[in-house]
Structure formats: structure tokens, C-alpha cells
Amino acid sequence: MPNRQRQAEIHDADISRALRLGVPGIRRVLRDFKKRVRA
């Protein structure tokens, strides 16, 4: 089971989506991740 304390980290779904999309997808995921961390 995923550790709830690790919720702030990039999720597996984000990683797999980024891998499918390639570098542009990784950039988008990182941007979304930074927004999530700031929120």
C-alpha cells in the first residue's frame, strides 16, 4: 500500500504518464507537481 506520508512526492500515475508522453510530458508533470507542493 502507498505510504500516506509520501503523498507530496510524484505519484506513480504521474510518472507513467510522463514516460508515455516523453520529455514534454515530464516537464508538464514537474510543473503540476510544483504547483501541488506550493498549494
PDB file as gemmi writes it, atoms N, CA and C in Angstrom:
CRYST1    1.000    1.000    1.000  90.00  90.00  90.00 P 1                      
ATOM      1  N   MET A   1       0.850  -1.209   0.000  1.00  0.00           N  
ATOM      2  CA  MET A   1       0.000   0.000   0.000  1.00  0.00           C  
ATOM      3  C   MET A   1       0.878   1.248   0.000  1.00  0.00           C  
ATOM      4  N   PRO A   2       0.451   2.303  -0.686  1.00  0.00           N  
ATOM      5  CA  PRO A   2       1.265   3.515  -0.710  1.00  0.00           C  
ATOM      6  C   PRO A   2       1.326   4.155   0.666  1.00  0.00           C  
ATOM      7  N   ASN A   3       2.474   4.697   0.979  1.00  0.00           N  
ATOM      8  CA  ASN A   3       2.656   5.361   2.269  1.00  0.00           C  
ATOM      9  C   ASN A   3       2.042   6.755   2.190  1.00  0.00           C  
ATOM     10  N   ARG A   4       1.098   7.057   3.068  1.00  0.00           N  
ATOM     11  CA  ARG A   4       0.389   8.340   3.011  1.00  0.00           C  
ATOM     12  C   ARG A   4       1.350   9.510   3.217  1.00  0.00           C  
ATOM     13  N   GLN A   5       2.438   9.302   3.944  1.00  0.00           N  
ATOM     14  CA  GLN A   5       3.394  10.381   4.180  1.00  0.00           C  
ATOM     15  C   GLN A   5       4.095  10.790   2.890  1.00  0.00           C  
ATOM     16  N   ARG A   6       4.054   9.926   1.879  1.00  0.00           N  
ATOM     17  CA  ARG A   6       4.748  10.194   0.624  1.00  0.00           C  
ATOM     18  C   ARG A   6       3.829  10.844  -0.403  1.00  0.00           C  
ATOM     19  N   GLN A   7       2.668  11.309   0.025  1.00  0.00           N  
ATOM     20  CA  GLN A   7       1.686  11.889  -0.888  1.00  0.00           C  
ATOM     21  C   GLN A   7       2.244  13.094  -1.641  1.00  0.00           C  
ATOM     22  N   ALA A   8       3.162  13.834  -1.007  1.00  0.00           N  
ATOM     23  CA  ALA A   8       3.720  15.027  -1.639  1.00  0.00           C  
ATOM     24  C   ALA A   8       4.655  14.674  -2.786  1.00  0.00           C  
ATOM     25  N   GLU A   9       5.119  13.433  -2.817  1.00  0.00           N  
ATOM     26  CA  GLU A   9       6.025  13.030  -3.891  1.00  0.00           C  
ATOM     27  C   GLU A   9       5.248  12.799  -5.181  1.00  0.00           C  
ATOM     28  N   ILE A  10       5.974  12.724  -6.276  1.00  0.00           N  
ATOM     29  CA  ILE A  10       5.326  12.491  -7.568  1.00  0.00           C  
ATOM     30  C   ILE A  10       4.713  11.096  -7.567  1.00  0.00           C  
ATOM     31  N   HIS A  11       3.452  11.000  -7.966  1.00  0.00           N  
ATOM     32  CA  HIS A  11       2.735   9.728  -7.931  1.00  0.00           C  
ATOM     33  C   HIS A  11       3.132   8.839  -9.098  1.00  0.00           C  
ATOM     34  N   ASP A  12       2.969   7.531  -8.907  1.00  0.00           N  
ATOM     35  CA  ASP A  12       3.293   6.559  -9.956  1.00  0.00           C  
ATOM     36  C   ASP A  12       2.532   6.865 -11.243  1.00  0.00           C  
ATOM     37  N   ALA A  13       1.284   7.300 -11.109  1.00  0.00           N  
ATOM     38  CA  ALA A  13       0.483   7.610 -12.296  1.00  0.00           C  
ATOM     39  C   ALA A  13       1.112   8.772 -13.068  1.00  0.00           C  
ATOM     40  N   ASP A  14       1.624   9.763 -12.330  1.00  0.00           N  
ATOM     41  CA  ASP A  14       2.283  10.891 -12.987  1.00  0.00           C  
ATOM     42  C   ASP A  14       3.510  10.409 -13.746  1.00  0.00           C  
ATOM     43  N   ILE A  15       4.274   9.508 -13.108  1.00  0.00           N  
ATOM     44  CA  ILE A  15       5.499   9.002 -13.727  1.00  0.00           C  
ATOM     45  C   ILE A  15       5.175   8.214 -14.987  1.00  0.00           C  
ATOM     46  N   SER A  16       4.199   7.323 -14.911  1.00  0.00           N  
ATOM     47  CA  SER A  16       3.871   6.502 -16.082  1.00  0.00           C  
ATOM     48  C   SER A  16       3.322   7.371 -17.214  1.00  0.00           C  
ATOM     49  N   ARG A  17       2.546   8.403 -16.860  1.00  0.00           N  
ATOM     50  CA  ARG A  17       2.036   9.318 -17.882  1.00  0.00           C  
ATOM     51  C   ARG A  17       3.201  10.066 -18.537  1.00  0.00           C  
ATOM     52  N   ALA A  18       4.144  10.498 -17.724  1.00  0.00           N  
ATOM     53  CA  ALA A  18       5.301  11.223 -18.249  1.00  0.00           C  
ATOM     54  C   ALA A  18       6.126  10.338 -19.174  1.00  0.00           C  
ATOM     55  N   LEU A  19       6.278   9.067 -18.812  1.00  0.00           N  
ATOM     56  CA  LEU A  19       7.054   8.156 -19.649  1.00  0.00           C  
ATOM     57  C   LEU A  19       6.376   7.966 -20.999  1.00  0.00           C  
ATOM     58  N   ARG A  20       5.047   7.906 -20.992  1.00  0.00           N  
ATOM     59  CA  ARG A  20       4.321   7.754 -22.261  1.00  0.00           C  
ATOM     60  C   ARG A  20       4.483   8.999 -23.126  1.00  0.00           C  
ATOM     61  N   LEU A  21       4.458  10.172 -22.499  1.00  0.00           N  
ATOM     62  CA  LEU A  21       4.481  11.424 -23.247  1.00  0.00           C  
ATOM     63  C   LEU A  21       5.891  11.852 -23.628  1.00  0.00           C  
ATOM     64  N   GLY A  22       6.899  11.328 -22.943  1.00  0.00           N  
ATOM     65  CA  GLY A  22       8.272  11.733 -23.227  1.00  0.00           C  
ATOM     66  C   GLY A  22       8.635  13.019 -22.494  1.00  0.00           C  
ATOM     67  N   VAL A  23       9.678  13.681 -22.974  1.00  0.00           N  
ATOM     68  CA  VAL A  23      10.207  14.850 -22.269  1.00  0.00           C  
ATOM     69  C   VAL A  23       9.163  15.950 -22.057  1.00  0.00           C  
ATOM     70  N   PRO A  24       8.352  16.308 -23.070  1.00  0.00           N  
ATOM     71  CA  PRO A  24       7.334  17.341 -22.825  1.00  0.00           C  
ATOM     72  C   PRO A  24       6.391  16.946 -21.690  1.00  0.00           C  
ATOM     73  N   GLY A  25       6.060  15.660 -21.622  1.00  0.00           N  
ATOM     74  CA  GLY A  25       5.188  15.178 -20.557  1.00  0.00           C  
ATOM     75  C   GLY A  25       5.854  15.283 -19.201  1.00  0.00           C  
ATOM     76  N   ILE A  26       7.154  14.987 -19.157  1.00  0.00           N  
ATOM     77  CA  ILE A  26       7.887  15.088 -17.892  1.00  0.00           C  
ATOM     78  C   ILE A  26       7.886  16.539 -17.419  1.00  0.00           C  
ATOM     79  N   ARG A  27       8.127  17.464 -18.345  1.00  0.00           N  
ATOM     80  CA  ARG A  27       8.121  18.887 -17.967  1.00  0.00           C  
ATOM     81  C   ARG A  27       6.765  19.286 -17.410  1.00  0.00           C  
ATOM     82  N   ARG A  28       5.688  18.804 -18.062  1.00  0.00           N  
ATOM     83  CA  ARG A  28       4.339  19.157 -17.613  1.00  0.00           C  
ATOM     84  C   ARG A  28       4.078  18.581 -16.228  1.00  0.00           C  
ATOM     85  N   VAL A  29       4.488  17.332 -16.018  1.00  0.00           N  
ATOM     86  CA  VAL A  29       4.273  16.698 -14.716  1.00  0.00           C  
ATOM     87  C   VAL A  29       5.036  17.445 -13.631  1.00  0.00           C  
ATOM     88  N   LEU A  30       6.269  17.833 -13.919  1.00  0.00           N  
ATOM     89  CA  LEU A  30       7.056  18.554 -12.921  1.00  0.00           C  
ATOM     90  C   LEU A  30       6.411  19.896 -12.597  1.00  0.00           C  
ATOM     91  N   ARG A  31       5.852  20.566 -13.612  1.00  0.00           N  
ATOM     92  CA  ARG A  31       5.183  21.845 -13.375  1.00  0.00           C  
ATOM     93  C   ARG A  31       3.956  21.640 -12.490  1.00  0.00           C  
ATOM     94  N   ASP A  32       3.165  20.607 -12.801  1.00  0.00           N  
ATOM     95  CA  ASP A  32       1.984  20.305 -11.985  1.00  0.00           C  
ATOM     96  C   ASP A  32       2.399  19.945 -10.568  1.00  0.00           C  
ATOM     97  N   PHE A  33       3.503  19.199 -10.447  1.00  0.00           N  
ATOM     98  CA  PHE A  33       3.994  18.767  -9.138  1.00  0.00           C  
ATOM     99  C   PHE A  33       4.390  19.977  -8.298  1.00  0.00           C  
ATOM    100  N   LYS A  34       5.079  20.926  -8.897  1.00  0.00           N  
ATOM    101  CA  LYS A  34       5.485  22.119  -8.159  1.00  0.00           C  
ATOM    102  C   LYS A  34       4.271  22.903  -7.692  1.00  0.00           C  
ATOM    103  N   LYS A  35       3.245  22.978  -8.546  1.00  0.00           N  
ATOM    104  CA  LYS A  35       2.008  23.665  -8.157  1.00  0.00           C  
ATOM    105  C   LYS A  35       1.378  22.976  -6.956  1.00  0.00           C  
ATOM    106  N   ARG A  36       1.371  21.626  -6.986  1.00  0.00           N  
ATOM    107  CA  ARG A  36       0.761  20.842  -5.921  1.00  0.00           C  
ATOM    108  C   ARG A  36       1.523  21.050  -4.606  1.00  0.00           C  
ATOM    109  N   VAL A  37       2.850  21.135  -4.706  1.00  0.00           N  
ATOM    110  CA  VAL A  37       3.659  21.307  -3.500  1.00  0.00           C  
ATOM    111  C   VAL A  37       3.412  22.680  -2.888  1.00  0.00           C  
ATOM    112  N   ARG A  38       3.297  23.704  -3.742  1.00  0.00           N  
ATOM    113  CA  ARG A  38       3.078  25.060  -3.245  1.00  0.00           C  
ATOM    114  C   ARG A  38       1.698  25.216  -2.631  1.00  0.00           C  
ATOM    115  N   ALA A  39       0.721  24.512  -3.162  1.00  0.00           N  
ATOM    116  CA  ALA A  39      -0.665  24.669  -2.719  1.00  0.00           C  
ATOM    117  C   ALA A  39      -0.839  24.288  -1.247  1.00  0.00           C  
TER     118      ALA A  39                                                      
END                                                                             
